[in-house]
Amino acid sequence: MNNKGYALMDALAGLGTMLFISFFLLPVWWKIEHDRMDVRKSLKAQQILYENLQSYYDSGYFETEIEDPGSNGRFYTVIQPMRTDTALMRGCVTYENSQREQVEFCDVIKAGERIHTD
């Protein structure tokens, strides 16, 4: 039985596979996971902003800080009338993304219009 060199070939094939997974597939998976978390936080920020704008329009009250365990983050809301036109309200939500950068989502609505969100 002559199997000289086959053990080395098997070891190199296994090492090559592990290196491929480590240097190519894991970083791609990591980026996809972070992007998925960022999209989830972005959607949550939009939901919080429009809920708070509606609450401010209805009662004059809104929550300035919301902690969401589902997206593992804190969201800070600021709502103020526009200086140039008092019929417009500007609302902003600030949160931290997966790269620990501050992200701000803002929108302007008319104060007399109801916001419809599903």
N, C-alpha and C positions, 0 to 999 in steps of 0.2 A: 504494500500500500504506500503510494507516494503522494503525500499531501504537503510537501514543503512549500511554504509561502502562502498557503490558503488561510491559515490562521491570521497572518498579517493582513491579508486582503480583507478578511471579515472584520477585523478590528478597524482598519481604515475606512471601510464602508460604514460601519456603525458610527465612527467618529465624524465622518462627513455628514451623515444624517443628523447627528446631534448638533453639529455646527450650523447646518442649514436651518434647523428649527430655532436655535438660539439667536442667530444673527439676522434672520429674515422674517420668520413667522411670528415670533414673540413681539418684536417691535411693531409689526403691522397690527397684531391683535391689541396691543397696548394702546395704539393710536385710535383704533376703532372704539375701544372701551371709553377712552377719554372724550372722544367726540360724541358718543352716545350720552354720556353724563352731561356734557355741555348743552346738548339739544334738550334734554329733560329739564335742566335748570332754566334755559331760555323760555321754554313753554310755560313753566311754573311762574317765572317772572312776569310774563304777559298776563297770565290768569290773575295773579295778585294785583297787578296794576289796574286792570279793568274792574276787578271786584272793589278795589279801594276807591277808584274814581266814582263808581256807582254808589258806594256807601257815602262818600263825601257829598255827592249830589243829593242823595236822599236825606241824610241826617246831619251833614256837616262834620262828621267824625270818620276817621280812618285809622287803621293800625299803621304805625310808623315802622315797626320791626316785627317780622314774622320769621319764626324758625320752622323749617320744614324737614322733618326726619326722613321723608321719602327721598329727597334729593340731597340730604346731608348738607344743608346750607342755611344761611340767614339772608333775608331779603329786607332791604331798607327802602321805604317809600316816602317820597316828598310830593305834595300836591300844592300848587299855588295858582292864583289867577294870573293871567298874562297882564303885564303892565300897559301894553299898548291897547288892548281890547279886553275889558272886564268880562265880556261874555265868553271868553275862552279860558279854559283851565289847562294847565300843563302838569302832567304827572310823570314822575320818573321812579324807576325801581333800580336799585344798585345791588349787585351780588358778586360773589367771587366764583370764577370758573375753575376748572380742574387744574389749570396751570397757576392758580392762585393770583390771577389778574382780576382787577376790578372791571366789571362790565356794567354799563348803564343802558337801560332801555327806557325811552321816553316817548310820550305821545301827547298830542294836543286835541282836546275835544271842546265842543260848544257846551256851555254850562246848562243850557236849557234842554238839551237832547238826552234822551235815555239811551243807555248803552245796552245793547242786546248781545249777550254771550250765552252760548249753549254749553 
